[in-house]
Amino acid sequence: MTGPNPDDTLGHLHQASFYGPSIPSNSTPSSRSKDFSAYTILCIAFKMMTIILIIIGIAVVTLWLIFQPQSLKARAVAASLTTFDLSGPGDSILGYNLTVRLTFRNPNAKYNMYYERMQAQAIYNRQLLLATAHFPRMHQPRKSTMPVSMRFLGVENVTGDSAVKRNYGREKGEGFFYVSIRVYTTVRLKMVLIESVKFKPYVDCLLRLPVPTNATSLAAGFTATQCDVRNFS
């Protein structure tokens, strides 16, 4: 009896095949790689947006500093108070006739000014509204001065207003009445085809007016007054 042939055994072993677990192909990216790529893109986009916003901000600030508009200037150059009298029972009626001329100065070399609204009020004793004057729309060229004339004429009932009567008597004795002129405006600035937002400045002028019946005060006359301009921003 013969045993197994060694050659047959070796041939069987050579023909056998053994396979381990499959190795994933390097050509397919993992989910971690995908996540990393998306995060990288987002970071780059965020940095680019930040840089763009910084550049725009610097450009806006630079242009604002270069072309920053200057506030209008106002001055009361003439005023005439021909009537300012208390009359009637108990000095209850205040009659007035006041003419004022202001000048508005546009100091800007690059902007025209467009006054879309303008109204003026005359106020006595800080609270008594004498009258209101309205004006049409106006256009003021660059680096120019524009005259604005106004007249306030009428009567006011001051019955029971002892503060007005006291103030009136004191100022009449001193030779000068003090009347405030307040002008409310809505202004736009325009440079070529570019228009600004609306500005709403108001002008305050405190006028020192000679008493019409006081010869000494009339001889001194009215002194031109610089007005305050507020809220031009």
C-alpha positions as a Python dict, from the first residue, in 0.01 Angstrom:
ca = {
    (1, 'M'): (0, 0, 0),
    (2, 'T'): (140, 324, -103),
    (3, 'G'): (94, 663, 77),
    (4, 'P'): (-5, 994, -75),
    (5, 'N'): (220, 1136, -332),
    (6, 'P'): (402, 1443, -198),
    (7, 'D'): (385, 1604, -537),
    (8, 'D'): (5, 1580, -540),
    (9, 'T'): (-17, 1748, -199),
    (10, 'L'): (207, 2035, -302),
    (11, 'G'): (7, 2080, -622),
    (12, 'H'): (-314, 2108, -421),
    (13, 'L'): (-160, 2367, -195),
    (14, 'H'): (-36, 2570, -488),
    (15, 'Q'): (-386, 2577, -638),
    (16, 'A'): (-556, 2702, -317),
    (17, 'S'): (-643, 3078, -294),
    (18, 'F'): (-690, 3278, 30),
    (19, 'Y'): (-865, 3622, 41),
    (20, 'G'): (-871, 3872, 330),
    (21, 'P'): (-1112, 4163, 385),
    (22, 'S'): (-1138, 4405, 91),
    (23, 'I'): (-935, 4728, 104),
    (24, 'P'): (-1127, 5042, 10),
    (25, 'S'): (-1007, 5215, -300),
    (26, 'N'): (-804, 5534, -254),
    (27, 'S'): (-994, 5698, -543),
    (28, 'T'): (-1314, 5743, -334),
    (29, 'P'): (-1291, 6042, -85),
    (30, 'S'): (-1405, 5977, 268),
    (31, 'S'): (-1692, 6168, 432),
    (32, 'R'): (-1437, 6338, 658),
    (33, 'S'): (-1256, 6475, 355),
    (34, 'K'): (-1585, 6608, 218),
    (35, 'D'): (-1665, 6781, 547),
    (36, 'F'): (-1319, 6935, 560),
    (37, 'S'): (-1349, 7065, 205),
    (38, 'A'): (-1689, 7233, 274),
    (39, 'Y'): (-1554, 7394, 592),
    (40, 'T'): (-1251, 7524, 405),
    (41, 'I'): (-1469, 7681, 134),
    (42, 'L'): (-1689, 7849, 395),
    (43, 'C'): (-1386, 7992, 573),
    (44, 'I'): (-1245, 8131, 249),
    (45, 'A'): (-1581, 8284, 154),
    (46, 'F'): (-1618, 8444, 499),
    (47, 'K'): (-1269, 8592, 483),
    (48, 'M'): (-1334, 8733, 136),
    (49, 'M'): (-1663, 8890, 247),
    (50, 'T'): (-1490, 9044, 549),
    (51, 'I'): (-1215, 9192, 333),
    (52, 'I'): (-1472, 9333, 86),
    (53, 'L'): (-1674, 9492, 368),
    (54, 'I'): (-1361, 9648, 517),
    (55, 'I'): (-1263, 9792, 178),
    (56, 'I'): (-1615, 9934, 126),
    (57, 'G'): (-1612, 10084, 475),
    (58, 'I'): (-1275, 10251, 420),
    (59, 'A'): (-1396, 10387, 83),
    (60, 'V'): (-1716, 10529, 237),
    (61, 'V'): (-1529, 10697, 523),
    (62, 'T'): (-1271, 10840, 282),
    (63, 'L'): (-1538, 10982, 50),
    (64, 'W'): (-1729, 11124, 347),
    (65, 'L'): (-1418, 11300, 475),
    (66, 'I'): (-1341, 11436, 128),
    (67, 'F'): (-1695, 11544, 35),
    (68, 'Q'): (-1842, 11603, 382),
    (69, 'P'): (-2103, 11881, 344),
    (70, 'Q'): (-2079, 12193, 553),
    (71, 'S'): (-2380, 12334, 734),
    (72, 'L'): (-2558, 12633, 588),
    (73, 'K'): (-2489, 12971, 750),
    (74, 'A'): (-2759, 13222, 839),
    (75, 'R'): (-2742, 13588, 936),
    (76, 'A'): (-3001, 13855, 1013),
    (77, 'V'): (-2880, 14156, 819),
    (78, 'A'): (-3177, 14393, 853),
    (79, 'A'): (-3492, 14428, 1064),
    (80, 'S'): (-3754, 14697, 1108),
    (81, 'L'): (-4014, 14704, 1385),
    (82, 'T'): (-4262, 14976, 1290),
    (83, 'T'): (-4538, 14872, 1532),
    (84, 'F'): (-4517, 14691, 1863),
    (85, 'D'): (-4788, 14820, 2098),
    (86, 'L'): (-5011, 14698, 2377),
    (87, 'S'): (-5361, 14838, 2350),
    (88, 'G'): (-5724, 14760, 2424),
    (89, 'P'): (-5891, 14702, 2763),
    (90, 'G'): (-5624, 14619, 3018),
    (91, 'D'): (-5352, 14624, 2750),
    (92, 'S'): (-5480, 14290, 2624),
    (93, 'I'): (-5396, 14328, 2255),
    (94, 'L'): (-5040, 14323, 2118),
    (95, 'G'): (-5016, 14468, 1768),
    (96, 'Y'): (-4699, 14418, 1564),
    (97, 'N'): (-4549, 14491, 1224),
    (98, 'L'): (-4203, 14341, 1177),
    (99, 'T'): (-3993, 14307, 862),
    (100, 'V'): (-3678, 14092, 864),
    (101, 'R'): (-3418, 14009, 602),
    (102, 'L'): (-3194, 13707, 650),
    (103, 'T'): (-2914, 13576, 432),
    (104, 'F'): (-2851, 13206, 385),
    (105, 'R'): (-2499, 13106, 288),
    (106, 'N'): (-2418, 12779, 110),
    (107, 'P'): (-2047, 12729, 194),
    (108, 'N'): (-2011, 12407, -4),
    (109, 'A'): (-1795, 12410, -315),
    (110, 'K'): (-1937, 12081, -448),
    (111, 'Y'): (-2304, 12083, -348),
    (112, 'N'): (-2608, 12280, -458),
    (113, 'M'): (-2876, 12324, -193),
    (114, 'Y'): (-3245, 12262, -260),
    (115, 'Y'): (-3488, 12392, 0),
    (116, 'E'): (-3794, 12171, -29),
    (117, 'R'): (-3971, 12336, 264),
    (118, 'M'): (-3920, 12659, 453),
    (119, 'Q'): (-4132, 12836, 711),
    (120, 'A'): (-4044, 13112, 956),
    (121, 'Q'): (-4196, 13199, 1293),
    (122, 'A'): (-4170, 13515, 1501),
    (123, 'I'): (-4178, 13447, 1876),
    (124, 'Y'): (-4191, 13696, 2162),
    (125, 'N'): (-4104, 13623, 2523),
    (126, 'R'): (-3993, 13270, 2426),
    (127, 'Q'): (-4349, 13139, 2401),
    (128, 'L'): (-4583, 13384, 2232),
    (129, 'L'): (-4610, 13292, 1864),
    (130, 'L'): (-4675, 13611, 1671),
    (131, 'A'): (-4703, 13481, 1313),
    (132, 'T'): (-4576, 13225, 1061),
    (133, 'A'): (-4446, 13295, 710),
    (134, 'H'): (-4426, 13028, 437),
    (135, 'F'): (-4193, 13023, 138),
    (136, 'P'): (-4187, 12839, -197),
    (137, 'R'): (-3917, 12588, -289),
    (138, 'M'): (-3578, 12744, -347),
    (139, 'H'): (-3251, 12650, -512),
    (140, 'Q'): (-2916, 12781, -394),
    (141, 'P'): (-2601, 12732, -605),
    (142, 'R'): (-2264, 12637, -462),
    (143, 'K'): (-2064, 12898, -270),
    (144, 'S'): (-2346, 13153, -283),
    (145, 'T'): (-2545, 13379, -50),
    (146, 'M'): (-2923, 13399, -81),
    (147, 'P'): (-3140, 13674, 74),
    (148, 'V'): (-3468, 13572, 237),
    (149, 'S'): (-3712, 13848, 336),
    (150, 'M'): (-4015, 13799, 559),
    (151, 'R'): (-4287, 14011, 717),
    (152, 'F'): (-4492, 13946, 1030),
    (153, 'L'): (-4805, 14157, 1068),
    (154, 'G'): (-5100, 14110, 1301),
    (155, 'V'): (-5236, 14119, 1656),
    (156, 'E'): (-5228, 13876, 1948),
    (157, 'N'): (-5455, 13856, 2249),
    (158, 'V'): (-5245, 13853, 2567),
    (159, 'T'): (-5529, 13873, 2817),
    (160, 'G'): (-5418, 13713, 3140),
    (161, 'D'): (-5057, 13673, 3025),
    (162, 'S'): (-4888, 13884, 3290),
    (163, 'A'): (-4539, 13757, 3196),
    (164, 'V'): (-4569, 13905, 2846),
    (165, 'K'): (-4694, 14237, 2985),
    (166, 'R'): (-4414, 14258, 3243),
    (167, 'N'): (-4150, 14173, 2984),
    (168, 'Y'): (-4298, 14422, 2739),
    (169, 'G'): (-4292, 14705, 2997),
    (170, 'R'): (-3932, 14632, 3097),
    (171, 'E'): (-3798, 14610, 2742),
    (172, 'K'): (-3984, 14921, 2634),
    (173, 'G'): (-3821, 15112, 2918),
    (174, 'E'): (-3477, 14981, 2817),
    (175, 'G'): (-3533, 15089, 2457),
    (176, 'F'): (-3511, 14750, 2281),
    (177, 'F'): (-3753, 14463, 2221),
    (178, 'Y'): (-3621, 14109, 2176),
    (179, 'V'): (-3798, 13890, 1920),
    (180, 'S'): (-3685, 13544, 1809),
    (181, 'I'): (-3706, 13432, 1448),
    (182, 'R'): (-3704, 13057, 1394),
    (183, 'V'): (-3686, 12916, 1040),
    (184, 'Y'): (-3765, 12548, 977),
    (185, 'T'): (-3629, 12395, 657),
    (186, 'T'): (-3602, 12068, 469),
    (187, 'V'): (-3286, 12063, 258),
    (188, 'R'): (-3135, 11830, 0),
    (189, 'L'): (-2779, 11853, -131),
    (190, 'K'): (-2704, 11767, -492),
    (191, 'M'): (-2373, 11707, -669),
    (192, 'V'): (-2411, 11639, -1043),
    (193, 'L'): (-2663, 11350, -1042),
    (194, 'I'): (-2608, 11244, -681),
    (195, 'E'): (-2859, 11363, -420),
    (196, 'S'): (-2819, 11343, -45),
    (197, 'V'): (-3075, 11237, 210),
    (198, 'K'): (-3302, 11506, 352),
    (199, 'F'): (-3163, 11734, 620),
    (200, 'K'): (-3401, 11920, 851),
    (201, 'P'): (-3204, 12204, 1007),
    (202, 'Y'): (-3368, 12497, 1182),
    (203, 'V'): (-3234, 12848, 1222),
    (204, 'D'): (-3256, 13053, 1542),
    (205, 'C'): (-3208, 13431, 1539),
    (206, 'L'): (-3255, 13650, 1846),
    (207, 'L'): (-3319, 14004, 1722),
    (208, 'R'): (-3256, 14318, 1928),
    (209, 'L'): (-3505, 14565, 1786),
    (210, 'P'): (-3522, 14938, 1866),
    (211, 'V'): (-3849, 15053, 2026),
    (212, 'P'): (-4034, 15241, 1749),
    (213, 'T'): (-4112, 15536, 1977),
    (214, 'N'): (-3765, 15567, 2133),
    (215, 'A'): (-3552, 15819, 1940),
    (216, 'T'): (-3227, 15711, 2109),
    (217, 'S'): (-3283, 15345, 2023),
    (218, 'L'): (-3384, 15429, 1668),
    (219, 'A'): (-3066, 15631, 1627),
    (220, 'A'): (-2861, 15328, 1741),
    (221, 'G'): (-3048, 15116, 1488),
    (222, 'F'): (-3047, 14743, 1431),
    (223, 'T'): (-2723, 14546, 1456),
    (224, 'A'): (-2670, 14253, 1218),
    (225, 'T'): (-2688, 13923, 1405),
    (226, 'Q'): (-2535, 13582, 1339),
    (227, 'C'): (-2797, 13306, 1367),
    (228, 'D'): (-2757, 12957, 1505),
    (229, 'V'): (-2816, 12662, 1270),
    (230, 'R'): (-2904, 12334, 1438),
    (231, 'N'): (-2968, 11974, 1330),
    (232, 'F'): (-2775, 11994, 1002),
    (233, 'S'): (-2659, 11632, 1006),
}
